[in-house]
């Protein structure tokens, strides 16, 4: 389901480090060399390259990339080169530091909490504490207002069961609880937050399916009919990230490239964070939803080294 491609024969971390070092030397930077190495290495391989580069040259690869590259290309390469938990902690911190915290700013928290494994979420929380001298929960508490704070804290705090276990009776019962809360427009009810925060993803998908069978609409449709508040939009995003994350990220890509200008931050986040996870599914969802190619949309809306790097992560170059 990943699109990023690793060559059959992978050079050693020392060889990759030497190739990167040469790309940084002389007049100007060999951006193609940087893309060729980092764009075709998985997370564990990139970690070994960072460690080896530090040992060989006594400097941080991330710092060197920051000084050698520029613009959206630099941002994308650095995010890609970081450990995934460290990367997501950085994205969450940047979102929480923004003065305005609406749907677009907070969706990264939803993605980390609802479209990632419980193990990854725990790793992000640990990285957050190490990197920013406070917990993710503390930062949410101090910067996000109710009722969004209540929902976000519920989503990032627990450790969900990570195996396929479904109880049909629980699905039936909790579908009724969710329907009652939505009908009464009590979207931040304790029961709603508890169900969405603690049940494993397989159980929640069964609950959403049971909801549809019992009440005729997908739960997301009924939530949207409750109004137009940020809570309604965020809760709909939570449901989508749990039930069909590929559709959520297809929409993120679509929203980043339509209209005047490109939202490079959102486009970068979607491709960099999902290229090793489910970008093939996102690509399929994009075509089904918008009747056009995700790859073509990215190519048409970006340029230069930034475009070349994103295309590489989409599997277009090897």
N, C-alpha and C positions, 0 to 999 in steps of 0.2 A: 504493500500500500504506500510505501515511500516512493518519492520520485528521485531523490538525490542518489547518484550512482557512484559507486566506488570501483576503481579498476580491478581487474583480476589479479594483477601483481602490484602490490602497494609498496612503495619505497619505505625504507626504515624512517623512524622519526628523525634520526640524525640527518639523513639525506633530505628529507622534507625541510628541516630547519635550515640546512645549507642552501637549499633552493630559495627559500624565503629571504635569507640574508642577502643573497646575490640580487634578489628583486629589489631590495632596499638601497643597494649601493649605487654609486655613480650619479650621473645627472638624471634626475627624475626617477620615478618608481616604475618598475615593470608590473603594472596592474594585472596583466594576463598571467604572469607567473604566480601572483598571489591567488588569483581565481583558480588556476590549474591545481594548486596544492590544496588550499582550504576548501574549495568548492566540491572536492571529490573525496573528502574524508568524513567518516562518521564521528559521533560524539566522543567515543573512547579514543579514536585515533587522533582527533584534534587535541584532546587533553594531553596525550603523550607528546605531541608536537610542542605544545606550550611548555611542558615540563623540560623537555630536551633543549628547546631554544634557550630557556632560562639558564640551564646548566652550561651550555656551550658558550653563550655570549654574555652571560651575567646581566641580562636585561629582560624586561617583560615583553613578550610578544604583543600583548594587548596594547601596551604603551607605544611600542614601535609602530603598530598599525595605526594608532591614533595620530601619530606625528607624520606618517607617510601618506595616508589617504585623506580624502576629504568628502564632504557632503553626504548624500544619502548612501553612496557606495561605502564610505567608511562606516556609517552607522550599521549598515546591513552586515558587513564583514565582521565587525566587532561583536555584534549580537550573536552571529553564527559561531564565532570562535569561542565564546564563553561556554562554560558548562551549562547545560539546560536549566538546572535549578537556579544557578547564579543569574542567568539571563532573565528568567521569569521574575526573580526577585527584583532585578533592576527595572524591568518593565512595570511591575507593580508599584515600586517606589516612585518612579517618575509620574505615574498616574495619580498617586495619592498626594504628591507634592503640588499638583496643579490647583490653582485657586478655585476654578470651576470644575465641579465633579458631577457631570451629567452622565448620560448613557455612554457616550463615546469614551469618556475618561475612565469609567469604571468597568467597562466590558472586559478588560484584561484580567481583572480579579475574578470575574465570572468564568472566563476561559480556563484559568489556572485551577479553580476550585471544581469545575463541573465537566471540563473536557480533557482532564488529565487523570492519571492513575492516583489512587490514594498515596502510594509511595512517593510519587513525584511531588504531590502537594506537601507532604511532610518535609521533603528535601528542600523545597522552596522556602518553607517557613524557617528551617534551620539556617539556610543561606541568608535569609533576610535578617535574622538576628546577628549573624556574623558580620554582615556587610554594613548594617545601618544602626547598630547599637540599640535597637528596639525590636519588638516583635511585630509581625504583620498585623496581629490583632490590636496591639496598642496603637499603631498608626491609623488603622481604620477607625478605632474608637475616638481618636483625637481629631480626625479630619472629616469624617462623613457623618451627616446628620440623620436622625430618624426620619422615616422608617427604613431607609436603605441600609443604615448601619446595622440594624438588627438582622436583616437578611444576610448581609455580607459576612458578619461575624459568625452566624450560624453555618455558613457554607465553608469557611476556611478553617474552622476550629476542630471538627471531629476527624477521626480516621475511619473511613468507610471499610466495610468488609469488601474484599477485592475478588471474590469468586462468584461464579454463577449459582446463585441460590434464590429461588422464587417460591413464595407462598401465595397461592391463588386466593386464599381467604383474606390474607393481609391486603392484597391488591384490591379486592372488592371493597373491603372496609375502608381503606384509605382513599380510594377513589371517591367514596361517598363523603368523607371528611373534607377533601379538597373541593368537591362540588358545592358543599354547603357553605364553605368559606368564601368561594368565588361568588356564589349567589348573593351572599350578604355583603359582598365587597369588603371582606375582612382579609385582604391579601397578605397582611403581615401577622396574621393570627399565629400564636405559638405552635399550633398543630401543623400549620402549613410549613413554617420554618423547620420544625423538627423532622417532618417527613422528608422534605427535600434535602436536608442536611445530613441525615444519618443513614437512610436506607441505601443499600448497594444499588449500583446503576441498573443491574438486571431487574431487581425488584421494582425500581421506579418505572422502567420501561413497561413492565407488566401492568403496573398501576395506571399508567397513561393509556394503555390499550384497553384496559377494563373501563376506564372513564369514558372512552369513545364509544364502547359497546353499550354502556348503560345510558348515556346521556345524548348520544347522537353526534356530538361535536368533539373534535380534538380539544384537549384541555387548553391549549394555546389560544384557540379561537375564543373560548369563553373568557379567558383572562383579558384578551384584547377588547372584548365587549364591555369590560368593567370601567373603561375610561381611557384617559390619555396621559396619566401621570408617569413620572420617571419610574415609580415602583411597578406599574403595569408593564412598561417596556423592559425593565430589568428582569422581572419575573418571567416574561416571555422568553427572554434570552437564556435564562437559567434552564427552562424546559427544553429549549432547542439544543443547548450544549450538552444536556444529559441524553436526550432522545436521539438527535441526529446532528452531531457536531459538524459533520461535513457540510450540512446546509448552512449552519451559522458562519463557517469560515468562507464558504462560497459567497455569502452575502457581504461579509467584510471586504473581500476582494472586489466585489462588484461596486460597493459604495465608495471604495477608494479610487476607482478609475472613471466613474461616470461624472458628468457635470464639468464645470470649469475647474481646471487644474487637477492634480493628483494628490491624494492623501498618502504621501510616501510612508509615513510612520505606520499607518494601519496596514498598508500593502506589505511592507517589510515584515511586520510582526506576523501576519498570517502565513507568509511563505517560509520565513525562517523557523518559526516554531512548529510548523506542521510538515516540513519537507521530509523529515525522518519518521513521521508517524502515519499520516493518512492523506497525503496530498493527492494520491491517485483517486481516492473516493471524493475528495473535494473537487477535483477536476471534473469527475463525472456528474456530481451534483450541480456544478456551475453550468455545464452544458444542458442538463435537464431543466434547470430553472430559467436560463436566459437564452437558450438556443444559439449559443455561440461559444467559442473556445476560450477557456481561461488563459491559456498560453498566449493566444493572439491578443487578448485584452491587455496583458502585461507588456507584451512587445510593443503594442501600439501606443501605450501610455508612458513608457519609460525610454531612457536613452543612455548611451555611453556605457561605462564600466558598470554602473548600477544595473542597467538592463542585462548586460552579459552575465552578471553574477546571479541575478534572479532566475534567468533562463537556465543557468547551470544547475541551480538547486531544483528546478522543475524537470531536470533530466535531459535538457536539450543539448548538452555539450559533454563530450568525454574524449 
